[in-house]
Amino acid sequence: MSTSLAGITFAQASSSNDHQALTATLFLLVVLLTVGITFWASRNTKTAADYYAGGRSFSGVQNGFAIGGDYMSAASFLGISGAIALSGYDGFLYSIGFLVAWLVALLLVAELLRNSGRYTMADQLAYRMRQTPVRTAAATSTIVVSIFYLLAQMVGAGALVSLLLGVDSQTAKNLTIVAVGILMIFYVVIGGMKGTTWVQIVKAVLLMGGTILISVLVLAKFGFNVSDLLGQAAQNSGKGSAFLEPGLKYGATTTSKIDFISLGIALVLGTAGLPHILVRFYTVPTARQARQSVLWAIGIIGSFYLLTLILGFGAAALVTGDAKQRIIDSGGNLASPLLAEAVGGGPGTTGGAILLALISAVAFATILAVVAGLTLTSASSVAHDLYASVWKKGEASGADEIKVARISAFVIGGIAIALAIPGQSLNVAFLVALAFAVAASANLPALLFNLFWKRFNTRGVLWSIYGGLISSVGLVIFSPIVSGKGVDATGKNLSLLPTSVDISWFPLENPGIVSIPLGFLLGYLGTITSKERSSEDRFAELEVRSLTGAGSEK
């Protein structure tokens, strides 16, 4: 008997070692592939246009895949499937929000921004305004939004790699985040927009392939009967039919209902204000290619978010025992990888180990691609808006701009690493939703007013951006996310600050329902209280340029 038990233990240990070796090998392959792409791209990155906009050489199809690669973040792949696995129907509302959001981006900003901008979001805003204050405000907002989004990706990286490599100690998890940060800085410094875009294209293909594979395997377990899948998920969740109905997460109280509305508004409006998505439209040569890239992105992103329904409910239906507890402990972030292991045969099996390693390597590629795009956007804004336009008053050379952008990438990467290490207990989907709220509150009102309101002026831009930014970030600081949320049934602190500290007076976790209308209101009030009318002189020129592409950057 003892011999038999020893044999089983040895087999399990051997399987675990094999699994970790396989995972480490796939991780290494992903890193080598992306590093190779980056070096290849660096040979063709010589000018500022190459570094910031990839030489505007990408086709609509390529940019559509790159947008998909940029948008389908680790937060989506890990966080949304986890939210569905833990909260059922209410978790799927994240997917709906991300999907519908693309309509706003498509209808309102994609083509107009491509025609009237150059390298950064500030290029469009500063076109008919005073350069220095507007570029400073836009760069500040870009950096804050990108840092929040970066934080989400880095937290996801720490959770993922610690699972796959069997890392339990906090020190090792922290080192994992540092390693991912160093890699993303490398991509941005060496490859610029060309390298980043190709990494995102490769990642989008890998992610869609992996998601489709796991979804098919999940459905095959239930004879491709979705009703059976949902029924099993509801039964395993321990919540019965409530798991498939609204209200499990957001409908318990009036506050949670309002919180859900706030989240939905932030997701739908935030996409059109995300700086790293906006700059992607500058990488195509024409407005037609910009439209085409959005249509491709909608197809890819729409398919992906529908598949997260299968991943999330599949995890609820098929992941049981210790693995289920690990999903709960991770805030849902490990639902997709552990589902892959379950449909491959379960823990300790070769099939389970292969799929777990495969999906985790894909998620790792996802993290690398998205963090590179975010870091590049922030670094570009610092170099092009703050250094070249504000400090050097347009007198800096292209080589100097690129040099400053590369230095900025080091600084921004360091900040993201420093913030991600203490934020590892947060659900990454929430962090992304927060970034969307800031983007919708600070960036979108200024962009829309600038495109469609002739009277809009510099004070309006500043009030809109700073007002939306300060209100959204400020409300989060005083929300239950930061303090005062208490502990769960296991005694785990649900807020960032220790339970002994409670500075929360704002009841909602997402500030969008307050900060987004405030951003629009402040933009309006700032405009009408200013006597400046010079911005109206160039409105007609901006309008023609944004609608027709005449005079736009090639």
Solvent accessible surface area in square Angstrom, and as a share of the most:
residue,aa,sasa,rsa
1,M,181,0.81
2,S,84,0.54
3,T,112,0.65
4,S,63,0.41
5,L,97,0.48
6,A,61,0.48
7,G,38,0.37
8,I,91,0.46
9,T,85,0.49
10,F,152,0.64
11,A,57,0.44
12,Q,113,0.50
13,A,48,0.37
14,S,41,0.26
15,S,26,0.17
16,S,46,0.30
17,N,95,0.49
18,D,91,0.47
19,H,27,0.12
20,Q,55,0.24
21,A,59,0.46
22,L,60,0.30
23,T,0,0.00
24,A,45,0.35
25,T,70,0.41
26,L,39,0.19
27,F,16,0.07
28,L,106,0.52
29,L,101,0.50
30,V,15,0.09
31,V,28,0.16
32,L,102,0.51
33,L,85,0.42
34,T,3,0.02
35,V,32,0.18
36,G,39,0.38
37,I,25,0.13
38,T,0,0.00
39,F,106,0.44
40,W,114,0.40
41,A,1,0.00
42,S,33,0.21
43,R,167,0.61
44,N,62,0.32
45,T,16,0.09
46,K,152,0.65
47,T,75,0.44
48,A,17,0.13
49,A,31,0.24
50,D,20,0.10
51,Y,0,0.00
52,Y,5,0.02
53,A,0,0.00
54,G,0,0.00
55,G,31,0.30
56,R,12,0.04
57,S,74,0.48
58,F,7,0.03
59,S,45,0.29
60,G,0,0.00
61,V,55,0.32
62,Q,59,0.26
63,N,0,0.00
64,G,0,0.00
65,F,51,0.21
66,A,0,0.00
67,I,0,0.00
68,G,0,0.00
69,G,0,0.00
70,D,2,0.01
71,Y,2,0.01
72,M,0,0.00
73,S,0,0.00
74,A,0,0.00
75,A,1,0.01
76,S,2,0.01
77,F,3,0.01
78,L,1,0.00
79,G,0,0.00
80,I,1,0.00
81,S,0,0.00
82,G,0,0.00
83,A,10,0.07
84,I,0,0.00
85,A,11,0.08
86,L,57,0.28
87,S,16,0.11
88,G,0,0.00
89,Y,81,0.31
90,D,2,0.01
91,G,0,0.00
92,F,26,0.11
93,L,34,0.17
94,Y,14,0.05
95,S,1,0.01
96,I,67,0.34
97,G,6,0.06
98,F,3,0.01
99,L,45,0.22
100,V,60,0.34
101,A,0,0.00
102,W,1,0.00
103,L,90,0.45
104,V,22,0.12
105,A,1,0.01
106,L,45,0.23
107,L,135,0.67
108,L,60,0.30
109,V,1,0.01
110,A,1,0.01
111,E,41,0.18
112,L,22,0.11
113,L,1,0.00
114,R,2,0.01
115,N,1,0.01
116,S,2,0.01
117,G,1,0.01
118,R,100,0.37
119,Y,13,0.05
120,T,4,0.02
121,M,3,0.01
122,A,2,0.01
123,D,12,0.06
124,Q,0,0.00
125,L,0,0.00
126,A,0,0.00
127,Y,27,0.10
128,R,10,0.04
129,M,15,0.07
130,R,137,0.50
131,Q,80,0.36
132,T,51,0.29
133,P,34,0.21
134,V,0,0.00
135,R,23,0.08
136,T,45,0.26
137,A,0,0.00
138,A,1,0.00
139,A,0,0.00
140,T,47,0.28
141,S,0,0.00
142,T,5,0.03
143,I,38,0.19
144,V,41,0.23
145,V,0,0.00
146,S,1,0.00
147,I,20,0.10
148,F,35,0.15
149,Y,1,0.01
150,L,0,0.00
151,L,19,0.09
152,A,0,0.00
153,Q,0,0.00
154,M,0,0.00
155,V,1,0.01
156,G,0,0.00
157,A,0,0.00
158,G,1,0.01
159,A,23,0.18
160,L,0,0.00
161,V,10,0.06
162,S,10,0.07
163,L,15,0.07
164,L,0,0.00
165,L,61,0.30
166,G,40,0.38
167,V,29,0.17
168,D,130,0.67
169,S,62,0.40
170,Q,99,0.44
171,T,91,0.53
172,A,31,0.24
173,K,54,0.23
174,N,36,0.18
175,L,113,0.56
176,T,17,0.10
177,I,0,0.00
178,V,46,0.26
179,A,53,0.41
180,V,2,0.01
181,G,0,0.00
182,I,105,0.54
183,L,34,0.17
184,M,0,0.00
185,I,18,0.09
186,F,53,0.22
187,Y,0,0.00
188,V,0,0.00
189,V,22,0.13
190,I,50,0.25
191,G,0,0.00
192,G,0,0.00
193,M,6,0.03
194,K,35,0.15
195,G,0,0.00
196,T,0,0.00
197,T,0,0.00
198,W,73,0.26
199,V,1,0.01
200,Q,0,0.00
201,I,19,0.10
202,V,38,0.22
203,K,1,0.00
204,A,0,0.00
205,V,84,0.48
206,L,67,0.33
207,L,0,0.00
208,M,26,0.11
209,G,41,0.39
210,G,6,0.05
211,T,1,0.00
212,I,85,0.43
213,L,72,0.36
214,I,3,0.01
215,S,2,0.01
216,V,69,0.39
217,L,57,0.29
218,V,0,0.00
219,L,27,0.14
220,A,50,0.39
221,K,110,0.47
222,F,33,0.14
223,G,62,0.59
224,F,125,0.52
225,N,66,0.34
226,V,72,0.42
227,S,80,0.52
228,D,75,0.39
229,L,2,0.01
230,L,49,0.24
231,G,38,0.36
232,Q,61,0.27
233,A,0,0.00
234,A,9,0.07
235,Q,134,0.60
236,N,35,0.18
237,S,17,0.11
238,G,71,0.68
239,K,94,0.40
240,G,34,0.33
241,S,80,0.52
242,A,41,0.32
243,F,1,0.00
244,L,61,0.30
245,E,87,0.39
246,P,96,0.60
247,G,26,0.25
248,L,58,0.29
249,K,91,0.38
250,Y,22,0.08
251,G,25,0.24
252,A,84,0.65
253,T,77,0.45
254,T,97,0.57
255,T,57,0.33
256,S,20,0.13
257,K,110,0.47
258,I,66,0.33
259,D,17,0.09
260,F,64,0.27
261,I,87,0.44
262,S,0,0.00
263,L,8,0.04
264,G,22,0.22
265,I,58,0.30
266,A,0,0.00
267,L,1,0.01
268,V,39,0.23
269,L,47,0.23
270,G,0,0.00
271,T,0,0.00
272,A,0,0.00
273,G,0,0.00
274,L,0,0.00
275,P,1,0.01
276,H,2,0.01
277,I,1,0.00
278,L,1,0.00
279,V,7,0.04
280,R,2,0.01
281,F,1,0.00
282,Y,1,0.00
283,T,0,0.00
284,V,0,0.00
285,P,48,0.30
286,T,57,0.33
287,A,18,0.14
288,R,151,0.55
289,Q,37,0.16
290,A,0,0.00
291,R,101,0.37
292,Q,58,0.26
293,S,0,0.00
294,V,0,0.00
295,L,107,0.53
296,W,108,0.38
297,A,0,0.00
298,I,42,0.21
299,G,43,0.42
300,I,17,0.09
301,I,0,0.00
302,G,10,0.10
303,S,51,0.33
304,F,0,0.00
305,Y,1,0.00
306,L,100,0.50
307,L,32,0.16
308,T,0,0.00
309,L,48,0.24
310,I,23,0.12
311,L,2,0.01
312,G,0,0.00
313,F,9,0.04
314,G,0,0.00
315,A,2,0.01
316,A,8,0.06
317,A,3,0.02
318,L,45,0.23
319,V,3,0.02
320,T,81,0.47
321,G,56,0.54
322,D,122,0.63
323,A,17,0.13
324,K,66,0.28
325,Q,84,0.37
326,R,105,0.38
327,I,5,0.02
328,I,81,0.41
329,D,85,0.44
330,S,26,0.17
331,G,20,0.19
332,G,0,0.00
333,N,3,0.02
334,L,15,0.07
335,A,0,0.00
336,S,3,0.02
337,P,0,0.00
338,L,3,0.02
339,L,0,0.00
340,A,0,0.00
341,E,20,0.09
342,A,25,0.19
343,V,12,0.07
344,G,19,0.19
345,G,46,0.44
346,G,10,0.10
347,P,99,0.63
348,G,54,0.52
349,T,51,0.30
350,T,103,0.60
351,G,30,0.29
352,G,0,0.00
353,A,14,0.11
354,I,81,0.41
355,L,21,0.10
356,L,2,0.01
357,A,0,0.00
358,L,62,0.31
359,I,1,0.01
360,S,0,0.00
361,A,4,0.03
362,V,7,0.04
363,A,0,0.00
364,F,13,0.06
365,A,3,0.03
366,T,0,0.00
367,I,0,0.00
368,L,0,0.00
369,A,0,0.00
370,V,0,0.00
371,V,0,0.00
372,A,0,0.00
373,G,5,0.05
374,L,1,0.00
375,T,0,0.00
376,L,2,0.01
377,T,7,0.04
378,S,0,0.00
379,A,0,0.00
380,S,6,0.04
381,S,2,0.01
382,V,32,0.18
383,A,0,0.00
384,H,10,0.05
385,D,0,0.00
386,L,51,0.25
387,Y,29,0.11
388,A,5,0.04
389,S,21,0.14
390,V,30,0.17
391,W,180,0.63
392,K,79,0.33
393,K,133,0.56
394,G,58,0.56
395,E,143,0.64
396,A,21,0.16
397,S,57,0.37
398,G,33,0.32
399,A,76,0.59
400,D,59,0.31
401,E,18,0.08
402,I,13,0.07
403,K,131,0.55
404,V,30,0.17
405,A,0,0.00
406,R,76,0.28
407,I,97,0.49
408,S,8,0.05
409,A,0,0.00
410,F,119,0.49
411,V,88,0.51
412,I,7,0.04
413,G,0,0.00
414,G,35,0.33
415,I,77,0.39
416,A,0,0.00
417,I,23,0.12
418,A,65,0.50
419,L,79,0.39
420,A,0,0.00
421,I,51,0.26
422,P,95,0.60
423,G,4,0.04
424,Q,38,0.17
425,S,67,0.43
426,L,17,0.08
427,N,38,0.19
428,V,0,0.00
429,A,1,0.01
430,F,23,0.10
431,L,4,0.02
432,V,1,0.00
433,A,1,0.01
434,L,5,0.03
435,A,0,0.00
436,F,0,0.00
437,A,0,0.00
438,V,0,0.00
439,A,0,0.00
440,A,0,0.00
441,S,0,0.00
442,A,0,0.00
443,N,0,0.00
444,L,1,0.00
445,P,0,0.00
446,A,0,0.00
447,L,0,0.00
448,L,28,0.14
449,F,38,0.16
450,N,0,0.00
451,L,8,0.04
452,F,114,0.47
453,W,61,0.21
454,K,105,0.45
455,R,48,0.18
456,F,0,0.00
457,N,0,0.00
458,T,0,0.00
459,R,90,0.33
460,G,0,0.00
461,V,0,0.00
462,L,36,0.18
463,W,102,0.36
464,S,0,0.00
465,I,0,0.00
466,Y,72,0.27
467,G,14,0.13
468,G,0,0.00
469,L,13,0.06
470,I,120,0.61
471,S,19,0.13
472,S,0,0.00
473,V,35,0.20
474,G,21,0.20
475,L,20,0.10
476,V,10,0.06
477,I,79,0.40
478,F,72,0.30
479,S,1,0.00
480,P,24,0.15
481,I,10,0.05
482,V,21,0.12
483,S,1,0.00
484,G,41,0.40
485,K,82,0.35
486,G,31,0.30
487,V,80,0.46
488,D,52,0.27
489,A,114,0.89
490,T,112,0.65
491,G,50,0.48
492,K,81,0.34
493,N,47,0.24
494,L,67,0.34
495,S,8,0.05
496,L,79,0.39
497,L,59,0.29
498,P,80,0.50
499,T,84,0.49
500,S,105,0.68
501,V,57,0.33
502,D,93,0.48
503,I,72,0.37
504,S,37,0.24
505,W,163,0.57
506,F,17,0.07
507,P,82,0.51
508,L,10,0.05
509,E,44,0.20
510,N,6,0.03
511,P,1,0.00
512,G,0,0.00
513,I,51,0.26
514,V,66,0.38
515,S,0,0.00
516,I,5,0.03
517,P,73,0.46
518,L,61,0.30
519,G,0,0.00
520,F,57,0.24
521,L,90,0.45
522,L,41,0.20
523,G,0,0.00
524,Y,98,0.37
525,L,62,0.31
526,G,0,0.00
527,T,0,0.00
528,I,79,0.40
529,T,74,0.43
530,S,11,0.07
531,K,192,0.81
532,E,39,0.17
533,R,127,0.46
534,S,69,0.44
535,S,1,0.01
536,E,29,0.13
537,D,116,0.60
538,R,97,0.35
539,F,17,0.07
540,A,63,0.49
541,E,86,0.39
542,L,1,0.01
543,E,72,0.32
544,V,85,0.49
545,R,38,0.14
546,S,3,0.02
547,L,106,0.53
548,T,92,0.54
549,G,10,0.10
550,A,60,0.47
551,G,66,0.63
552,S,10,0.06
553,E,53,0.24
554,K,160,0.68
